[in-house]
Structures are given as structure tokens and as C-alpha cells.
Amino acid sequence: MRRKIPSTTALMAFELAARHESFTRAAEELSLTQSAICRQIASLEDFLGVRLFRRTRRGVKVTEAGLSYSRQISARLDAVERDTLSVMAHHGRGVTIELAVMPTFATRWLMPRMTEFLDRNPDVTINLTPRTRPFLFAETEFDAALYFGDAGWPGTEAHFLMRENPVPVCSARLAPPGRSLGPADIAALPLLQQSTRPYAWRQWFGSLGMQLSHDMTGTRHELFSMLAQAAIHHMGVALIPPFLIEEELSSGRLVIPLDHAYLSEKAYYLIIPERKAESATLAEFRDWLLSAASDYRQAAGLG
């Protein structure tokens, strides 16, 4: 059965014209004439039976339907380009794993260890793309995800990696060397919040038998790397697992004013969609990752 798909040339012309809201700029990028772009857009509109642009005195404006379609097409063209580059790079050999990752965890924990896996599997390429929140695998090209939270993603299998043991950290200006702070001193400082862990400070103070009215108040940051920078620049005190900031702690850019950690209820997991679970390459990556996480938990004393 023939697929009902427009020509790639028309889609590329449309995506560029929609992005720039200019047929002229699309023509320049594709090394075509403006009239050629107009013909491609017209043929695409005829194919779809939908107006993608409104012609105005000043040029063209993307319609609502055109804007929605361009966003979808842009993502799919990116995926086609990525897959094409992968095949070209490997000359048709090897396997690529598309992995969604928590950015700081990937940078600070996964990447220093990943050479071991890649040395054992030279024909495997692992592409890392940051994702901090759950998503539907069916709507992406991801083969698996490294995620912190609960394991209950529908249609997936989850493999436990480790929990977090966050400690309060700040700059030496807020906690000079040789001076430790008590829980009440910590509570009096600006509390830096992590967007994906909104109850972190409540849990930390709760582990000390304390309740604060303002434990969810303060500047919020999406990533631990951003949280660490805010703490380094004296903006307040942050709760961060030590393994994510080893360099900052060893250099003195961050200090631990009170060495008290709590073991998080949620954890890092490797999430694999059930439809990908039979992949031999993913299974090998899974087994290596679980072994590396087990070794780390044992060395760090994490549950």
C-alpha cells in the first residue's frame, strides 16, 4: 500500500518557510528560486487540502494549522537527518542507542563510566539527549531513558539504579571554613529549590525532626548543575547529592555546612519500553549499567 506522504522537497521547503515566515529565506537556504518555493508550498497545500500560509502585504504568515504541522514536521526531519548521519558514520554497520537522560546525572556519573561499555562494544553508539520529566516513548525516537522518580511508566520495564543522599551545600562565604552550621542556621539561609524535587527540603528537615513553614520557598532551578552554580554564587544553600558535585567540593567552591544526608524515597531508574526489551544491544547496555550502579552503591554505602 502506498504511503500518503508528501515529497521530502516540499516538506523541507515548508519547514524552512514556516520557521522564517519567509519564502525568500527558505529559497536562499535551499539554493532555489522563490518561485520554486512557492510551487512546493502550493503543491503541499493542495496535497493536504489545508492552507499553511496567509499572504499579506508584508509577506506570508503561518496559519494555525501550518504552525502545528511545521512543529511536527521539524521534529521528524531532525530525526531523519540524525538517522541518516548515523548510517553514514557507521557505513551501515553498528547499532545506535538513543538515550534520554537527566543532564547532571549523565554528565557527572554516567559519562565518566561509559567508556568502559563503549570499549567493550565498539560498534555501538550512544546518543544522549536531556529530558528531566516523563514522556511517552511512542511519541519519541528514544530507546530508553535514565530517570529519577517513580518507576511506574505505562508500557515499560524499570531497572533500579540508585537513590540519592542529598546534603546541604553552599559557598564558603555563607559557611566559612571551620564553622559548621546547625539545622536552625540552615533554615535561616535562603533555601534554593530543585524544580523536580519540590519536597526535598521538607524531607531533609523532617529527617531531623523539624518542620518549617517556608521549606518550599526560594529560587527554583530545573537542573542540579544550575542549583550548584546558584549556591557557588552565594544565592543560598542547596540540597545536592555529593556524587554530582565532587569537583566543586574538592575545589572548595562548595562546602557542606552540616554533614547530614537523608536517603531519598525516589530513585534513578533505567526505563526501557516493553517493545524494545528484546533488543540484544539494549540488554547488554542494561546489564552493564546495572552492574556499574551496583558497584557504585556498594562503594558509596547507598541503599
C-alpha positions in Angstrom: 0.0 0.0 0.0 1.4 3.4 -1.0 2.0 5.7 1.9 0.2 9.0 1.9 3.3 11.2 2.4 4.2 14.5 0.6 7.5 14.8 -1.1 10.6 15.5 1.1 11.4 18.5 -1.0 8.1 20.1 -0.3 8.3 19.3 3.4 11.8 20.9 3.6 10.7 24.0 1.8 7.6 24.3 4.0 9.6 23.8 7.3 12.1 26.5 6.4 9.4 28.9 5.1 7.4 28.4 8.3 10.4 28.8 10.5 11.4 32.1 8.9 8.0 33.1 7.8 9.7 34.0 4.5 9.7 32.2 1.2 12.8 34.2 0.2 14.9 33.0 3.1 13.8 29.4 2.5 14.8 29.7 -1.1 18.2 31.1 -0.1 18.9 28.2 2.3 17.8 25.5 -0.2 19.6 27.3 -3.2 16.3 27.5 -5.1 14.3 30.4 -6.6 11.5 32.0 -4.6 9.0 30.8 -7.3 10.2 27.2 -6.8 9.5 27.5 -3.1 6.0 29.0 -3.9 5.3 26.0 -6.1 6.4 23.5 -3.5 4.2 25.2 -0.8 1.3 25.3 -3.2 1.6 21.6 -4.1 1.8 20.7 -0.4 -1.3 22.8 0.4 -3.1 21.0 -2.4 -1.9 17.7 -1.2 -3.1 18.4 2.4 -6.2 20.4 1.5 -5.2 22.9 4.1 -3.9 26.4 3.9 -0.5 26.6 5.6 0.2 30.3 5.0 -1.7 33.6 4.7 -0.4 36.0 2.1 -0.1 39.6 3.4 1.3 42.8 2.1 4.4 42.3 4.0 4.9 38.7 3.0 3.5 35.5 4.5 2.2 34.4 7.9 1.9 30.8 9.1 -1.7 29.8 9.8 -2.5 28.0 13.0 -2.7 24.7 11.1 0.6 25.5 9.4 2.3 26.2 12.7 1.1 23.0 14.3 2.2 21.0 11.2 5.6 22.7 11.0 6.4 21.7 14.6 5.7 18.1 13.9 7.5 18.1 10.6 10.5 19.8 12.1 11.0 17.1 14.7 10.6 14.4 12.1 13.0 15.9 9.7 15.5 16.2 12.5 15.1 12.5 13.2 15.6 11.6 9.6 18.7 13.7 9.5 20.0 12.1 12.7 19.4 8.6 11.4 21.0 9.4 8.0 24.1 10.8 9.7 24.3 7.7 11.9 24.1 5.4 8.9 26.7 7.5 7.0 29.0 7.5 10.1 28.9 3.7 10.5 28.6 2.8 6.8 25.6 0.7 7.6 27.4 -1.2 10.5 26.8 -1.0 14.2 23.9 0.0 16.4 22.8 3.3 17.9 21.1 3.7 21.3 19.0 6.9 21.7 19.0 7.6 25.4 17.1 10.3 27.3 19.0 11.3 30.3 18.9 13.5 33.4 21.6 16.1 32.3 23.7 16.4 35.5 23.5 12.7 36.3 24.6 11.9 32.8 27.4 14.4 32.9 28.8 13.6 36.4 28.0 9.9 36.9 27.3 8.1 33.6 29.8 9.6 31.1 32.9 9.0 33.3 32.0 5.3 33.3 30.6 4.9 29.8 34.0 4.5 28.1 34.1 1.0 29.7 30.9 0.0 27.9 32.0 1.6 24.6 35.4 -0.1 24.7 33.7 -3.4 25.0 31.2 -2.6 22.3 33.0 -0.5 19.6 30.1 -0.9 17.1 27.6 0.7 19.5 26.9 4.5 19.5 25.0 6.0 22.4 23.4 9.4 21.8 22.4 11.3 24.9 19.5 13.8 24.9 18.5 15.7 28.1 15.0 15.0 29.4 14.1 15.8 33.0 10.4 14.8 33.0 8.4 11.7 31.9 7.3 11.4 28.3 5.7 8.9 26.0 8.2 6.7 24.2 5.7 6.2 21.3 6.0 10.0 20.6 9.8 10.0 20.5 12.7 8.1 19.0 14.2 7.2 22.4 15.2 3.6 23.0 15.5 4.0 26.8 15.6 6.7 29.5 17.6 7.4 32.7 15.0 8.9 35.0 14.8 10.0 38.6 11.4 9.5 40.3 8.9 6.6 40.4 9.1 3.5 38.2 5.5 3.3 37.1 5.7 4.4 33.4 3.0 2.5 31.5 4.2 0.0 28.9 7.8 0.0 30.2 10.1 -2.0 32.4 12.1 -0.2 35.1 15.5 -1.2 36.5 16.6 0.3 39.8 20.0 2.1 39.8 20.4 4.1 43.0 18.8 6.5 45.4 20.1 10.0 46.2 21.7 11.1 49.5 21.5 14.9 49.3 23.4 17.1 51.7 23.2 20.9 52.2 25.9 22.8 50.3 26.7 26.5 49.9 29.6 28.8 49.3 32.3 29.4 51.9 31.0 33.0 52.2 27.9 31.6 53.8 29.7 28.9 55.8 33.3 30.0 56.5 35.9 27.2 56.9 36.0 25.7 60.3 32.4 26.8 61.1 29.7 24.2 61.0 26.0 25.3 60.9 23.2 23.8 62.9 19.8 22.9 61.4 18.4 26.2 62.6 21.2 28.1 60.9 20.5 26.3 57.6 16.8 27.2 58.0 17.7 30.9 58.3 19.5 30.9 55.0 17.8 31.3 51.6 16.8 27.8 50.5 17.5 27.0 46.9 14.8 24.7 45.4 15.1 22.0 42.8 12.1 22.0 40.5 11.8 18.3 40.0 12.2 17.6 43.8 9.8 20.2 45.4 9.7 18.4 48.7 13.5 17.9 49.2 13.9 20.4 51.9 10.8 19.3 53.7 12.1 15.7 53.7 15.6 16.8 54.8 14.3 18.9 57.8 11.8 16.2 58.5 14.7 13.7 58.9 15.9 15.9 61.7 12.5 16.1 63.4 11.9 19.7 62.2 9.0 21.4 60.4 9.4 24.7 58.6 6.7 26.9 57.2 9.0 28.1 54.4 10.6 24.8 53.3 9.2 25.1 49.8 10.0 28.8 49.4 13.0 30.0 47.4 14.5 30.3 43.9 13.8 27.3 41.8 16.1 25.7 39.3 15.4 22.8 36.9 18.9 21.2 36.9 21.4 20.3 39.7 24.1 22.0 37.7 22.1 25.2 37.8 21.4 24.7 41.5 25.2 24.2 42.2 26.0 27.4 40.3 23.4 29.4 42.3 25.0 28.1 45.6 28.5 28.9 44.4 27.5 32.5 43.7 26.2 32.9 47.3 22.5 32.8 46.4 21.7 30.4 49.2 22.0 26.8 50.4 21.1 23.9 48.1 20.4 20.2 48.6 22.5 18.2 46.2 23.8 14.6 46.2 27.6 14.7 46.8 28.4 12.5 43.8 27.0 15.2 41.4 29.3 17.9 42.8 32.6 16.1 43.6 34.7 18.7 41.7 33.0 21.7 43.4 33.5 20.1 46.8 37.2 19.2 46.2 38.0 22.7 44.9 36.2 24.4 47.8 33.8 26.2 45.6 31.1 24.5 47.6 31.2 23.4 51.2 29.0 21.2 53.3 27.9 23.3 56.3 26.1 20.4 58.0 27.0 16.8 57.1 23.6 15.3 57.3 22.0 13.4 54.5 18.8 11.6 54.0 18.1 8.7 51.6 15.6 9.8 49.0 12.3 7.8 48.6 12.5 8.1 44.9 15.4 6.7 42.8 17.2 6.7 39.5 15.9 4.1 37.1 16.8 2.8 33.6 13.4 2.8 31.8 13.0 0.6 28.7 9.8 0.4 26.7 8.5 -3.1 26.5 8.6 -3.1 22.7 12.4 -2.5 22.9 13.1 -5.0 25.7 14.2 -7.8 23.4 16.9 -5.7 21.8 20.2 -7.6 22.4 22.2 -4.3 22.4 19.9 -2.7 24.9 20.0 -5.8 27.1 23.8 -5.6 27.1 23.8 -1.9 28.0 21.2 -2.6 30.7 23.3 -5.4 32.3 26.5 -3.2 32.2 24.6 -0.2 33.7 23.1 -2.3 36.5 26.5 -3.7 37.4 28.1 -0.3 37.4 25.3 1.1 39.6 25.6 -1.9 42.0 29.3 -1.3 42.3 28.8 2.4 43.0 26.0 1.7 45.6 28.3 -0.7 47.4 31.3 1.8 47.4 29.1 4.7 48.4 27.0 2.9 51.0 23.8 3.8 49.2 20.6 1.7 49.5 
